[in-house]
Amino acid sequence: MIKIKKATDSDYVKILPLLKHFTNPPPLEIIFKNPWQLADNYYGYILIDDEQVVGYAGTIFSRVPIDNQLRNFCNITTVVTEESHRDKAAYLLMSILKQDGCVFTNFTPSPSIREILLHLGFKKFNPKANLILPLPSLHHFSSRYEWVFAHEMIAQHLKGDNLKIFNDHLDCPNTCHGLLKTAEGSCYFLANRVDKKGLPFAKIHYVSNVDFFLDHIGKIAFRVCLKLYCVSMQVNQHILGTQRTIPWAISYNLRPKLFKADDLNEQQITTLYSEEVLLLSKNNIIG
């Protein structure tokens, strides 16, 4: 008999055998230690057949600051079933979508999961990535620029949404928090290290001041790549806004990402508080 139930701490060991279906198994233990977990202590849904766990869809819940309001987000991750139960994956996803008042995202859907989610009302957007090479320059080291990477000093400079984002992501793996200050202004940025085709890239997930960031993007790319030992820095176009371009960047289209929200657009969807900063870093390929 098929059953679906919430995944709790006691189900962790039962889910592990399903990870054999992944070429690069996600670190499931991190989902079960989600630093942003909301009140109800569960980590997705499991599919049970004859008392055996034959499917799992993970959830990463969080409270995300959007336009000075905290919104409930649910990032869907690690959707997997046994081959014999592939046609039941939709039941897991529909169970997740019963959660009221959530913005739902899925940034790494397989083609089959993408089709299911589109039928369930998700919207698709195709973000463009910009790659910036870390080219050295003497004025990167000018005393006009104050670089801050010490966490306690960054925290002293931030407030409001920026401080919450900083605090909420302190424990994420392979992450760089930085602050650039000049006489004209400042920008806090958050990046992590990801592998793409065997090469390490620094992926920007958040900037507090887009105009300032673009004015100094070459310097920031050099410093971030130096900190994370990366060959290039990636910043997705939706972070910068549709009207902002980097003429000398190497640009390319990413795999489609999905979200479900009645009152938000793709510019307001963030990869913060998701698998892309919590799970998919260093040795896991993301797009």
N, C-alpha and C positions, 0 to 999 in steps of 0.2 A: 504494500500500500504506500502510495506517494504522500509525503508530508513535507511541509515547509515550516521552519521555525527560525527565530532569531538566533544568530550565532553569538554565544557567550564564551567566557573564558574556558569553560570545560570542553568546548568543541574544538579548541585549537589543534590538539593532537589528531583528532578525527579528520580535519581538513588537510593536514600536511600531505597525505598520499596523493591528493589531487594535483599538487604542484608538479608532478612528473610530466604533465602535459605542456609545461613551459620550457622553452629553450633556455631562457635565463629566469629561473624561478624568482618571483618577487619575495622580499623579506617579510613574510607573513607576520612575524613576531612584532614588527613595527606597527602594523595595523592594530594589533591587540594591545599596543602601548600608546595609542594615539594621544599626543599631548593636548589636543584640542577637544577631547571627548566631551559631549554634552551629558546631561543628567542620566538618561537611560543608557545603561552600560552594556551595549551590544555592538557588534562589529560586522553587520551585514546579515545575510540569510543563508541557511543551508538547506539543501534538498536531500531528503531522506527516503530511501526505498528499502523496505525490509530491514530496518534498523541500521542500514549502512549509509554513510554520507556520500552521495554521488554528485553533488553540485554545491557550488559556493559562489556568492556575489558579495564582495566586500564593500563596506561603506566607511568613509572618513567624514565624520560630522565636525562642524566648526561654526563659530560665530564670526562672520567676516564684516569688517567695516566697509560699507559702500555709501558714498555721499553722506558721510557723517551719521549714518545709521548702522546698527548691527543687524545683519541678516543671517538667518540659518542657512548654511550650505551643506549639501551632501554630495561628496565626490564618490562616484561609483568606480570601483577598481577590482581587478583580479576576478573577473567573471570566468568561471571554469566549470565544466561538467564532465562526467565520464562519457565516452563516445556513445554508449547506449542510451544516454539521457540528454543528448544535445537538443532535442525538440522541447525540453522542459525548461530551458534557460529563461524563456519569457516569463515563467511563473516567478522565478527569483526576482527579476527586474520589476515586475508588477507589484510584488510585495514591498519592495523598497519605495516605490512611488506612492504608496499609501500614506507615507509620512506627510503630515500637514505642514504648510507654511515653510517649505524648503525650496531653495534654488538647487536644482540637480545638475551635475556636470559629469561628463565622461570624456577624458582627454585622450585615451588610448584604446578606443574600441576596435575589436576585430571586425572584419566586414559583416559577419553574420549578426553580431551584437549591434553594430551600427544600424542595420536594417530594422531590427526589432525596436530599437529606441526611437528611430524616426517614425515608425508606425505608432509609437506611444506618445507622440507629440513633441519630441525633442527637435531643436533647431540645429542646423549644421552651419559652422563657419569655417572658412579655410584661411587660417592666418598665414601671413607671409613672414619669413624670418630674414633678419639682416645680420650678416657676419661682418665683424669689424676686426681687422688684423691688428695685433698689438705692436705697432711700429714705434720704435724708440725715438725720442726727440729730447734735446737738451732742455727745452723749456718745460718738459714734464717734471723736472726737478727744481723748478723755480721756487723761491721762497714766497711767491705770491699765492701758492697753492698749499693749503693745509690739509693733509690726509689723516684721517682718523680711522683706525681699525680696532682699537681697544674697546671692548664692549661697554665697559663702565663709562667711558668718555662719550661714546655715541649716545648712550641712554640719557646722559645729562643734557644733550642738545635737542632731543626729540620730545614731542608731546602729542597728545590726542591719538588719532588713528595711526600715525607713524610710530609712536611709542608702543602701541598695542601690537602692531605687525612685527616690530623688532623683538619684543619680549616673547611673542607666540612662536617665533621661529628660531630661537636661540639653540634649541636642542636638535635641529634638523641636521642630518649628516652632510659633510662636504660642502658646507655653506660659508659664504663670505658676506659679512655685513661691513659696509664702508660708508664713510661720509667725506665729501669733498667740500671745503669751505674756501671762499675767496672774499674779497672786500665787497663784491657785487651780490653775493648770495651763497646758497649751499644746496646740497642734494644728498639725501640718504639713498643708498641702493642696496639691493639684496640679490645675490647670485649664488648658484651652486654649480658644481662640476658634474658634467655628464659626458658619457662616451658616445660618439657617433662614428661608426665605421672604424672603430679602434683608436680614434683620436680624441683627446680630452678637450672639451669646450667649456667655457664659462657661460652659463645661461642666466641672463637677467630676468628676474621675476617681478621686481618692483623698483620703481624710482619715485621719489617724493616730489621732484620738480622736473618735469619733462623738458622745459625750455633750457634750464641750466644744464641738465644731463646732455642734451644735444649739442650745446655750445662747447662742452668739454668731453665729448664722447671718446675721442682718440686717447686722451690722457687716462680716462677711466678704464678703457679697454686694456691699456698697457698695465696699469696697476692691478686690475682684477686678475688678468691672466698670469701676472707675476705671483700673486698670492695663491692662486689655485693651480699653478703649474699647467696652464692650458695654452693651446696653440691659437685660439681665437675666441672672441666674445660674441655671443648670439643674443640679440634682442628682438622679440617678436613685434610686428608692426602694430598690433592692437594695443600694446602698452603706450606707444607713441601717439596714437590717434591717426585717423585716416588721412589727414592733411599733411602730416609730417613725414618727410623722406630724408634719407641719408644718401646723397648722390653717389658717393664713392664706396658704399657698402656692397658686398656680394649678397644679392637677394634671391630667395627661392621660396616656393610654396611648401607648406607643411601638410601632413596628413590632416584630414578634417577632424575638428573637435566638436563636441556636442554639449548643449545645455538646454535646460527646460525651466523657463521663468516667464511669467506673464508680463512683468513690468521692468525687465532689464534687457539691455541690448548687448551685443558681443563686446563692445568697448568696456563694459562694466564687469565682464567675466574675467576672473583672475586665476592664474595657476598657483597663487599662494594657497595655503591650507589644503593642498591636494597631494596626490601621489607624486606629482612632478617635483615637489620639494621634500616629501617625506620618504618616498620609496625609490624613485627613479633617479638615482644619482650615481656618479662615478662609473660603475661597471654595468649600468643598465641603459640601453639605448632608448631615447625618447625622441618625439618629433614635435 
